[in-house]
């Protein structure tokens, strides 16, 4: 039964239930094919040959935090522009050719921002079958033909659900499970909504709670598919087809909902990290749809922390250890059994408030993309971090954080032996093939 459910999980989250899907080595959604930050390809370089990674192509785009996604020979990303003549604000959904960066199509719509950190859309575009699901920072939700950019259906979620808009807007990336696409939006009567993939009609609503910024994930628990959603008030497990609540663990913020990092699931346990409120580990029971707290780590303030107080970076779990970035850029290792800190390292990213690293596991190595636009090939263990190689991929941009010479906060995509990364000015592609 467990093996059967795992097969259904894989097929369901990638949309196999209703047609052809992205190629095996594509990166069609947030954090990769299985939404877990695992890059399965082999034949990847062992180290960089120079301090600057040679680019295969580079195209101009506007600002935003939307991570690139890659599927069926195309690269997708969204951005924001402000017309200097009349200050008209728009969000744009882009599609480029994977091979050479040629523009294939774009969809533009008016979108006036009323939020902080106005760089642009946050959510990665999810590609399933021939559909692209794009969620904007103010709640504009589009389903487009992934080949042509034609709008198949759309919603203004802010208007339709009376969203209690988070200070940084809507950020969680859409999750597709079979014939349902699931988003966290924070409406006054529903925090999470499931829509029919083909028609866009509402199928269910769940949780009358505030929204936070974390993307939902699909897991297996007790022989069932469960969607894990971290809202502004709780960590909850839902039935992906009906929205039924299976379990709920309260996690109210001490100051404001600020959860950006995606919950991490490993060996029936769930790790969640928050900037102000520390981190916790839940045990997800396999004989019943229940969740129990194993441990929680907090600190006296945002600088004096015990565990991992991450703002943007999603941690990674390797065996019995958790690796992540603390509040001011400290790379840390925690014992998963107890939450105790094993070590700390400050070389991977600069020391700064909200300093960021995006982690991806590839074989026995961990690739880290830091906010300075550097790629780091490393090995992480309970003994420490071993840096194998480091090189610059893309220059950080200054639009949002001039005081520290700019940042790169968007997660890169790793597909078909290439890396795709974006700033507030460019989308770039570089080969990581060993035989290049």
N, C-alpha and C positions, 0 to 999 in steps of 0.2 A: 504493500500500500504506500509506503513512504517513497519508494522509487517512482511509482506512478504519479503521486502528487508532485514530485520534483519535476518530472517531465511536463506535467500540465502547467506548473509555474513558469517554466522556461518558455513554453509555447505561448502561454497566455500573455505574459508581459511583453512579448515581441509581436503578438498579433497573428500567430500562425493559424488562429481559429478562422480567419476569413481571408486568406490569400497569401500571395508571395510576400516575402519579407526582405529586409536588408541582407546583404552578404555577410558571411560569418565573421569577417575581419573588419566590418564597419563599426561605427560608434554612433548608433542611431538615437540615443537619448542621454539624459543626464547621467554622468559617471559611467557610461559604457553600456554594452549590450545587456548586462544583467543588473545595471544600476548599482554596482558594488565596488567600482574603482579597480576592477581587475582587467588587465590587458593580456589577452591570451596568446598573442602572436609570438612566434619564434623567428630566428634569423635577424635579430636586432643588434645594433652595434654594441660593443663592449665599452667603448669610451669615445669621447669626442676628439676630433683631429685638430681642432683649433679653439681659440677662446670665443669665437663667434660662429654659430651654426650657420652654414650656407643655406640660403632660402631657395626653394624651388619656385615659389611665386609669392607675390605680395600685392594686395589690392586695398584701395582706400575704402573705409567705412566710417560711420559716425560713432558716437560714444554709446557705451552700455556695458553691462556685466553679463549679458547672455552668452553662455558657453557655446562654442561651435558644436554642431553635430554633423555626422557624415553617414550617408546612406545611398547606395545604388549610383555611385559616381558623382554625387552632388554634396555640397557643403552648405549648411544652413546656419544663419545667425540673424539676430535682430539688433536694431540700434535706434537712436533718437537724433533728430535734427531740430534746430531752431533757425528759422529764416531771419537773417540780420535786418532785412528790410521792414518786415511787419511783425516780427517776433512770433510768427505762426509756428506752433509746435507739432511735430509729427513723429510717429513711430513707424519704422520700416522693417519688413521681413525680407531677407535676402536669400537668394539661391545662386551659388557659384559652381562651376565645373570643378570637380575634384582634381582633374589632371593639370589644368593650367590657370585656374582662378577666373576664367571667363564668366562674366555676368550672364546668367540664364534668365532670371526674372526677379522682380521685386514687387512687393505690395506695400503701399503707403496709406496711412490713415491719420486723420487729425487726432491729437492726444495732448491735452493740456495737463501738465504735471502740477500736482498740489501736494508734493511729498518732498522729503529730504533726500540728499544724494541724488541729484537729478541727471546723472550720467545717461541713463536709458534703461531699457528692459533688462530684467534680471534672469528670467526663466529660460532654460535651454529649450529649443524646439524639439519635440518628439516626432520621430518619423516611424510610422507603422503602415505597412503595405504601401499604398500610393497616397497616403494622407500625411500632411504636416500640421501638427497641433502647436500653436504659438499663443502664449499668454503674456500680455503686456503688463507694464508696471501699474497702470491704472485700471486694470481689469478687462481690457479688450481681449476677447478670446476668439481666435480664428481657427477654423479647419480649412486647409487649402489643398488643392491638388498638388502633390509634391513635385510633379513634372512641369506643370504649367504655371502654377501660382494662382489659378482660378479659385475664388472663394466658394467652398462647398456649403458652409454654414458659419455663422458668427453670433457672438453674444457681447453685449455691453454689460458685464457682470456687475459693475458698480451701480448702474441704473436699475438692473433687474432684481438684485439681491440686497440693495441698500447697504453696501459694504461699510463697515466701520474700518476705514482705511488705516492700515499700519503706517507708522511714521515714514518707513522706507518703501511703501507700496507693496504690491503683490509680487512675490518672488519665487514661490515653489514651482518647480517644473511639472508639467502635466504627466500623469502616469496612465498608460493604457493597459487595461487588463481585459483580454478577450474583446467584447463588444462595448466596453465601458471606458470612458476617459475621465479620470478623477483629478479634481483640482481643489486646493485649499484657498478660500477666498475671504472668509470672515464676514459673511453677511449677518444681519441682525437676527435672522431666524435659522441660519445654517452656516456653519464654518466650512464644511466639506460637501462637495456636490459631485455626483456621478452623472455624466451625460452619455447618451447613445452616440457611438462613434460615427455612425452613418448619417443620422438625422440631426444630431445636436440637441435632441429633446432631453429634458431632465428625466433621469431614471430614479434618483433618490437623493435625499439630503441627510446630513448627519451632524451632530454636535453643535449645540447652540453656545459657541465659545468664540473667543477672539482668535484671529489668525496670527501666526508667526510666519517665518520666512523659509522654513525647512521644506524640502521636497518629500512627498510620501514614497514609501517603498513597499514592495510585495515580498512576503516571506511565507514559509510553510510553518504551521504550528498545529500540533495534535492532528495531523492528517488533513488539515484544511488550509486553503489560501487565506491569508490575512493581510490587509493593507494597514501598515503602521503609519500613523499621522501624528506628528508633533505640532500641536496648536499653541496658541498663546496661554493656555491654561492646563493642558494635560498632554500625556503621551497615551494614545489610544489605538486599539486594534479593531478594525472594521471588516465586515464581510464585503468584498469588492463588488458583488453583484446586487446587494440589497442595501448596503450602508448600515446594516444591523451592527450595533455595538457589542463586541465580544468581551472586551475588557478596557479598563481605563485606570491609569495611574496619574493622580494629580501632580502637576509640576508648575504651580503658580509662580510667576516672576516676582522678585522682590522690588523691582523698579518698573520695568516695562517688558513686554514680550520682545525678545531679541534673539531668538533661536534661528540661526541661519544654517549651521552644519546639519547634514543629513544624519539621522539615526543610523547606527552601524549594527548589523546583525551577524552573529557568529556563534555557531555551536549552541543554538537555542537560547542565546543571551543577547540583550540589546543594550548598546551603549549610547548615551546621549550627553552632549556637552553644551554648556551655556556660559556666556561671558561673565555675567554677574552672579549666577547661581550655581556655579560648579558643575560637576558631572555625576552621573549615576549609572548603575548597571542593574538591569532587570532580568530576572530569570523567567523565560516564557515556557510555561509548563507544557509537556508533551502528552500528558494524559487528560488534559482539559484546557479549554481556552481561558487561561488565567495568566496573570503577570504578578510577580512578587519582587520586591526590592531586595537586592543582594547587598549593595553598599552605596553610599553617597559621599562625595568629597566636596567640601566648600573651603573658602578662605575668609580671612578677616576683611579683605577688600580686594579690588581688582588687581593690585600689584602683589599682594601677599596671598598666594593661592596654594592649595594642597595638591590638587589633581591636574586636570586639563580644563582650563576655562577658555574655550575657543569661541571666536566670533564668526568666522567665515569658513575656516578649514574643517573639512570632514576628516576625522581620524581614520586610522587603519588598524585592524587587528590581525596580528600574526601569532598563531598558536595561543599561548597563555599571556600575551602581552599586548598592550594598547599603546599606539604611538600617535601623537598629535601635537598641535601647537597651542601653547598656553597664551594668556591674555596679551603679553608683550613680546611675542615671537620666540619664546623658549620652546624648542623641540624637546618633548618629554616622553618618557617610557613609564607606563604604569603596569603593575602586576594586576592582571585581570581578576584574579581570585580575591584580592583584598582592596584594590584601589591605591595601594602604596606606591609612591614614586620610587623608581629604580635609578633613573639618571635624567640629566638635563643637558642640553647642548644649545649653544647660541650661534653656531656657525652657519646654519642652513638658511636663515633669513635675518634681516636686520632687527635689532631690538627697537620696537615701536609699538604703540597701542594699536591693536587689531592687526598686527603683522601676520601675514598669511602664507601658507604653503598648501598646494594641492597634491595629494598623494595618489599614486597609482602603482599597483603591484604587477610586476611582469616577471614571471618565473621566481627566481630567488632574490631578485633585485627590486628595489623600490625607487621609482622615478618621482622626483619632487620638482614642482614648478613653483618658484617663489615669487613674491610680489615685485621683485626687481627684474622680472622677465628672464630669470636664469633657469635652465634645466640642470638638475643634479641627479646623477646616477649613484645610487647608494645601496648599502646593505644595512638593515636595521635588525638588532637583536637585543636581548637583555643586557649584553655586554657594552652596547653603545652603538653609535653611528659610524660607519666606515664610508667615507666619501671616495667614490671611484673616479668620477670625472664631473666637471662642471663647465658649462658654456652659456653664453647669452643667446637667447632665441629672439626676443622682441624687446624694444625699449618701452619702459613704463611711461605713462602719460600723466599730465599735470592737472587735468581738468578738475579732479575731485580733491586731491591732496597735494597741493603745491608745497606745503610746509615740509614734506619729506621727499621732494624731488619725484613725485609721482608714484603710481602703483599699477600693477597688473593684478586685478582681482578675479578675472574670469578663468574658469577651469578650462584647460586645453582638452582637445580630443586626440586620441591615438587610434589611427585606422590605417590599414593596408600599408604598414611599415612607415607611416608618416605621422608627424605631429602637426596639429592645427591650433593656432593660438590667436587671440585678438587683444587689441588695446582700444583706446578711444579714438584711434586714427586708422589702424590697419588690421587686416586679417592676413595671417601669414601661414605658409605651408613649408615644411622641411622634411627631407627624407631621413629616416633613422634605420634604413636597411643596412645590414652588415656587408652586403655585396654591392653597395652603391659606388 
